[in-house]
Amino acid sequence: MNENLLHALEMLGQGMLSIFVVLGLIALLVMLMQKLGGKK
């Protein structure tokens, strides 16, 4: 494996991880909003 490819994969992995974290936070926020304001 050459170093540039390894670095690119590492960057991609970190990017995907941060995207998953952001999506998880958004999902939690949506669930909280539904619990707090979803008295239908």
BADRENDO-532486 format. One record per residue: x, y, z of N, C-alpha, C, O, CB in turn; residue number from 1; chain. Coordinates in nm, 3 decimals. Each point is the difference from the previous one (the first is absolute). Glycine has a CB too. Layout:
<pts>
     n.x     n.y     n.z    ca.x    ca.y    ca.z     c.x     c.y     c.z     o.x     o.y     o.z    cb.x    cb.y    cb.z   i ch
       X       Y       Z       X       Y       Z       X       Y       Z       X       Y       Z       X       Y       Z NUM  A
...
</pts>
This chain:
<pts>
     n.x     n.y     n.z    ca.x    ca.y    ca.z     c.x     c.y     c.z     o.x     o.y     o.z    cb.x    cb.y    cb.z   i ch
   0.085  -0.120   0.000  -0.085   0.120   0.000   0.088   0.124   0.000   0.092   0.012   0.082  -0.276  -0.135   0.042   1  A
   0.158   0.214  -0.213   0.082   0.121   0.004  -0.061   0.101   0.097  -0.118  -0.009   0.035   0.192  -0.029  -0.274   2  A
   0.007   0.133   0.280  -0.037   0.084   0.114  -0.116   0.093  -0.033  -0.085   0.027   0.085   0.320  -0.037  -0.007   3  A
  -0.240   0.059  -0.203  -0.108   0.091  -0.039  -0.136  -0.069   0.006  -0.098   0.058   0.047   0.258   0.067  -0.194   4  A
  -0.165  -0.249   0.100  -0.126  -0.075   0.001  -0.044  -0.025   0.144  -0.118   0.014   0.032   0.176  -0.123  -0.251   5  A
   0.036   0.073   0.304  -0.031  -0.025   0.141  -0.055   0.128   0.065  -0.098  -0.004   0.075   0.279  -0.174  -0.064   6  A
  -0.117   0.289  -0.040  -0.044   0.129   0.056  -0.141   0.033  -0.049  -0.084   0.048   0.076   0.325   0.033  -0.065   7  A
  -0.266  -0.105  -0.140  -0.132   0.028  -0.056  -0.107  -0.086   0.068  -0.109   0.048   0.030   0.216   0.013  -0.251   8  A
  -0.075  -0.189   0.244  -0.096  -0.089   0.066  -0.026   0.047   0.143  -0.113  -0.005   0.048   0.192  -0.188  -0.191   9  A
   0.027   0.239   0.209  -0.016   0.049   0.137  -0.090   0.122   0.004  -0.089   0.009   0.084   0.316  -0.098  -0.027  10  A
  -0.205   0.182  -0.149  -0.084   0.120  -0.009  -0.145  -0.038  -0.028  -0.092   0.056   0.058   0.290   0.077  -0.139  11  A
  -0.217  -0.230  -0.010  -0.135  -0.044  -0.035  -0.069  -0.061   0.121  -0.117   0.027   0.025   0.190  -0.067  -0.262  12  A
   0.002  -0.043   0.312  -0.057  -0.063   0.119  -0.041   0.104   0.103  -0.108  -0.012   0.059   0.250  -0.190  -0.101  13  A
  -0.059   0.302   0.064  -0.033   0.105   0.097  -0.121   0.079  -0.048  -0.087   0.036   0.080   0.329  -0.021  -0.010  14  A
  -0.250   0.012  -0.200  -0.113   0.073  -0.055  -0.130  -0.077   0.019  -0.102   0.057   0.040   0.254   0.047  -0.207  15  A
  -0.149  -0.235   0.139  -0.118  -0.083   0.017  -0.041  -0.006   0.147  -0.118   0.005   0.034   0.183  -0.141  -0.236  16  A
   0.036   0.126   0.290  -0.028  -0.006   0.144  -0.070   0.127   0.045  -0.098  -0.005   0.075   0.297  -0.144  -0.040  17  A
  -0.148   0.264  -0.080  -0.060   0.128   0.042  -0.141   0.013  -0.056  -0.088   0.055   0.066   0.317   0.051  -0.056  18  A
  -0.251  -0.157  -0.132  -0.135   0.005  -0.059  -0.096  -0.085   0.083  -0.113   0.040   0.026   0.212  -0.005  -0.257  19  A
  -0.051  -0.155   0.273  -0.086  -0.086   0.083  -0.033   0.068   0.132  -0.113  -0.009   0.048   0.214  -0.195  -0.154  20  A
  -0.002   0.271   0.165  -0.022   0.070   0.128  -0.105   0.110  -0.018  -0.091   0.014   0.082   0.329  -0.063  -0.011  21  A
  -0.224   0.126  -0.179  -0.096   0.108  -0.025  -0.141  -0.056  -0.023  -0.098   0.054   0.053   0.283   0.087  -0.151  22  A
  -0.194  -0.248   0.020  -0.132  -0.060  -0.025  -0.061  -0.052   0.129  -0.120   0.015   0.023   0.193  -0.077  -0.254  23  A
   0.010   0.000   0.317  -0.049  -0.051   0.128  -0.054   0.113   0.087  -0.105  -0.013   0.063   0.270  -0.175  -0.077  24  A
  -0.091   0.300   0.017  -0.045   0.114   0.081  -0.131   0.056  -0.053  -0.089   0.035   0.078   0.327   0.020  -0.024  25  A
  -0.251  -0.047  -0.185  -0.124   0.051  -0.060  -0.117  -0.093   0.033  -0.110   0.046   0.032   0.243   0.061  -0.218  26  A
  -0.108  -0.238   0.179  -0.106  -0.097   0.031  -0.043   0.014   0.146  -0.119  -0.004   0.031   0.211  -0.154  -0.204  27  A
   0.006   0.175   0.263  -0.034   0.018   0.142  -0.082   0.127   0.020  -0.097   0.000   0.076   0.307  -0.122  -0.011  28  A
  -0.170   0.229  -0.132  -0.073   0.126   0.013  -0.144  -0.016  -0.049  -0.093   0.050   0.064   0.308   0.078  -0.094  29  A
  -0.232  -0.196  -0.081  -0.135  -0.022  -0.055  -0.085  -0.080   0.098  -0.116   0.032   0.023   0.209  -0.024  -0.257  30  A
  -0.032  -0.114   0.292  -0.074  -0.081   0.097  -0.040   0.082   0.122  -0.111  -0.011   0.050   0.235  -0.192  -0.129  31  A
  -0.030   0.287   0.126  -0.031   0.085   0.116  -0.112   0.097  -0.032  -0.091   0.019   0.081   0.327  -0.039  -0.003  32  A
  -0.230   0.082  -0.195  -0.103   0.096  -0.040  -0.136  -0.070  -0.007  -0.101   0.056   0.042   0.272   0.081  -0.172  33  A
  -0.174  -0.259   0.076  -0.125  -0.072  -0.012  -0.055  -0.036   0.139  -0.121   0.007   0.024   0.196  -0.099  -0.247  34  A
   0.016   0.055   0.316  -0.047  -0.035   0.135  -0.052   0.123   0.072  -0.103  -0.006   0.068   0.269  -0.182  -0.059  35  A
  -0.096   0.301  -0.024  -0.037   0.121   0.074  -0.123   0.066  -0.063  -0.090   0.043   0.072   0.330  -0.010  -0.006  36  A
  -0.244  -0.024  -0.198  -0.106   0.077  -0.065  -0.099  -0.087  -0.077  -0.080   0.052  -0.077   0.241   0.136   0.062  37  A
  -0.155  -0.321   0.034  -0.085  -0.087  -0.081  -0.121  -0.050   0.077  -0.038  -0.116  -0.012   0.239   0.048  -0.114  38  A
  -0.263   0.158   0.204  -0.118  -0.040   0.076  -0.124   0.016  -0.088  -0.079   0.092   0.018   0.190  -0.024   0.201  39  A
  -0.125  -0.161  -0.313  -0.113   0.011  -0.093  -0.116  -0.088   0.050  -0.105  -0.006  -0.064   0.264   0.052  -0.130  40  A
</pts>
